[in-house]
Amino acid sequence: MTNNNLKKNVISAIKSCELEGFVYTKEEKQVFDRIASGEITVDEAREIFKRMS
């Protein structure tokens, strides 16, 4: 998957959840930005989110 497609998919997922009423924190959005840029994997992000909770 290209970075452009990855970024579009991450943005789409965020917007979908926000439409359902979920509100992301600034820190959570920063993690999603790191996924979208290819800096970290989804599995790495999952571990970060676990530590945030």
Rosetta blueprint (number, residue, H / E / L):
1 M L
2 T L
3 N H
4 N H
5 N H
6 L H
7 K H
8 K H
9 N H
10 V H
11 I H
12 S H
13 A H
14 I H
15 K H
16 S H
17 C H
18 E H
19 L H
20 E L
21 G L
22 F L
23 V L
24 Y L
25 T L
26 K H
27 E H
28 E H
29 K H
30 Q H
31 V H
32 F H
33 D H
34 R H
35 I H
36 A H
37 S L
38 G L
39 E L
40 I L
41 T L
42 V H
43 D H
44 E H
45 A H
46 R H
47 E H
48 I H
49 F H
50 K H
51 R H
52 M H
53 S L
